[in-house]
């Protein structure tokens, strides 16, 4: 009897405390269901907000197996079975998984996930989001990553979006001479990122929506032990796909600097280069109606070394080509040019010194070897140009191709030539030096 009276008394005393426990907000209950049976959700406090499908939580703990995610503050607005209108998380800690990380802030707006038949996992094109923002990401593990901020807008299939990433640092382990990559800023716009990701997963060419696109990378550095191995100031890429006129694209690389490091340190030191600085650019247009691909400019300049430039014009170049249809491409014209600014002269001087041979004698031997390879009257002009360059009388070599009619790549493969004179005749080659 005493036990029964004690139990009743304790129950009566506990009633006020039980009555003070507020019911769990409907949004939190819905969140539990969406997380699935494999994930447990705990929290310190949970309060319903005046927004439908909304709740504010503190001290949130999500657990799945050995992985735990702790969130100091979380706010849900407009939670639905297929997405959420707005999600805000503060002070996030991820532990126990493959990528331990901390994050100051995560904001997500306008998320929708389209369900696939049969419960199949969604593809990137099934996901759309108006905005994703991350701040101060810090992860450890085999590849530690630090990011100052990430902002992604208009993600989703058929939606040309944009992204901006600042203060990116990636630790690279067991990768030879490089242990760190740092990038000040990466920004792009006009790309359908969801379509690109889906195409990569499905191993197919991505669809190209009309419009303008851009990519900018600012101040990237590869380093080892705090010493910069390579860096560049800026990389820019621009493209435009417009119905009714040729598509266009271009890129420019500025301020590239390469410092001595393995595996190129030995030849740089041998040629007396303390560093190499370079610029590069390219411009091209593609007419999908006629299949003409025109690249008038592609150049790489190594300051105080050499400059290489290429230009060509092709036709029968169509979208989504494979190895079979690529044989139908035809060469209309091409031009390859090399201007020596000191690289070849340094190599000649170094090679002659290693052989303890005068430079003039070494150059004359190179010219004789070229003469033995370029025999016959058809190659007389090419032979003269190569000899002038090798002897040091010219610093520029230019090879031009102008076939009598557009030359099919398939024909080149089916009818290989037996000698250089045959290739010269097939491609309409001329070699000049100045």
Rosetta blueprint (number, residue, H / E / L):
1 X L
2 X H
3 X H
4 X H
5 X H
6 X H
7 X H
8 X H
9 X H
10 X H
11 X H
12 X H
13 X H
14 X H
15 X H
16 X H
17 X H
18 X H
19 X H
20 X H
21 X L
22 X L
23 X L
24 X L
25 X L
26 X H
27 X H
28 X H
29 X H
30 X H
31 X H
32 X H
33 X H
34 X H
35 X H
36 X L
37 X L
38 X L
39 X L
40 X E
41 X E
42 X E
43 X L
44 X L
45 X E
46 X E
47 X E
48 X E
49 X L
50 X L
51 X L
52 X L
53 X L
54 X L
55 X E
56 X E
57 X E
58 X E
59 X E
60 X E
61 X E
62 X E
63 X E
64 X E
65 X L
66 X L
67 X E
68 X E
69 X E
70 X E
71 X E
72 X E
73 X E
74 X E
75 X E
76 X E
77 X E
78 X E
79 X E
80 X E
81 X L
82 X L
83 X E
84 X E
85 X E
86 X E
87 X E
88 X E
89 X E
90 X E
91 X E
92 X E
93 X E
94 X E
95 X E
96 X L
97 X L
98 X L
99 X L
100 X L
101 X E
102 X E
103 X E
104 X E
105 X E
106 X E
107 X E
108 X E
109 X E
110 X E
111 X E
112 X E
113 X E
114 X L
115 X L
116 X L
117 X H
118 X H
119 X H
120 X L
121 X L
122 X L
123 X L
124 X H
125 X H
126 X H
127 X E
128 X E
129 X E
130 X E
131 X E
132 X E
133 X E
134 X E
135 X E
136 X E
137 X E
138 X E
139 X E
140 X L
141 X L
142 X L
143 X L
144 X L
145 X E
146 X E
147 X E
148 X E
149 X E
150 X E
151 X E
152 X E
153 X E
154 X E
155 X E
156 X L
157 X L
158 X L
159 X L
160 X L
161 X E
162 X E
163 X E
164 X E
165 X E
166 X E
167 X E
168 X E
169 X E
170 X E
171 X E
172 X L
173 X L
174 X L
175 X L
176 X L
177 X L
178 X L
179 X L
180 X E
181 X E
182 X E
183 X E
184 X E
185 X E
186 X E
187 X E
188 X E
189 X E
190 X E
191 X E
192 X L
193 X H
194 X H
195 X H
196 X H
197 X H
198 X H
199 X H
200 X H
201 X H
202 X H
203 X L
204 X L
205 X L
206 X L
207 X L
208 X L
209 X L
210 X L
211 X E
212 X E
213 X E
214 X E
215 X E
216 X E
217 X E
218 X E
219 X E
220 X E
221 X E
222 X E
223 X E
224 X E
225 X L
226 X L
227 X E
228 X E
229 X E
230 X E
231 X E
232 X E
233 X E
234 X E
235 X E
236 X E
237 X E
238 X E
239 X E
240 X E
241 X E
242 X L
243 X L
244 X L
245 X L
246 X L
247 X E
248 X E
249 X E
250 X E
251 X E
252 X E
253 X E
254 X E
255 X E
256 X E
257 X E
258 X E
259 X E
260 X L
261 X L
262 X L
263 X L
264 X L
265 X H
266 X H
267 X H
268 X H
269 X H
270 X H
271 X L
272 X L
273 X L
274 X L
275 X E
276 X E
277 X E
278 X E
279 X E
280 X E
281 X E
282 X E
283 X E
284 X E
285 X E
286 X E
287 X E
288 X L
289 X L
290 X L
291 X L
292 X E
293 X E
294 X E
295 X E
296 X E
297 X E
298 X E
299 X E
300 X E
301 X E
302 X E
303 X L
304 X L
305 X L
306 X E
307 X E
308 X E
309 X E
310 X E
311 X E
312 X E
313 X E
314 X E
315 X E
316 X L
317 X L
318 X L
319 X L
320 X L
321 X L
322 X L
323 X L
324 X L
325 X H
326 X H
327 X H
328 X H
329 X L
330 X E
331 X E
332 X E
333 X E
334 X E
335 X E
336 X E
337 X E
338 X E
339 X E
340 X E
341 X L
342 X L
343 X H
344 X H
345 X H
346 X H
347 X H
348 X H
349 X H
350 X H
351 X H
352 X H
353 X H
354 X H
355 X L
356 X L
357 X L
358 X L
359 X H
360 X H
361 X H
362 X H
363 X H
364 X H
365 X H
366 X H
367 X H
368 X H
369 X H
370 X H
371 X H
372 X H
373 X H
374 X L
375 X L
376 X L
377 X H
378 X H
379 X H
380 X H
381 X H
382 X H
383 X H
384 X H
385 X H
386 X H
387 X H
388 X H
389 X H
390 X H
391 X H
392 X L
393 X L
394 X L
395 X L
396 X E
397 X E
398 X E
399 X E
400 X E
401 X E
402 X L
403 X L
404 X L
405 X L
406 X L
407 X E
408 X E
409 X H
410 X H
411 X H
412 X H
413 X H
414 X H
415 X L
416 X L
417 X L
418 X L
419 X L
420 X H
421 X H
422 X H
423 X H
424 X H
425 X H
426 X H
427 X H
428 X L
429 X E
430 X E
431 X E
432 X E
433 X E
434 X L
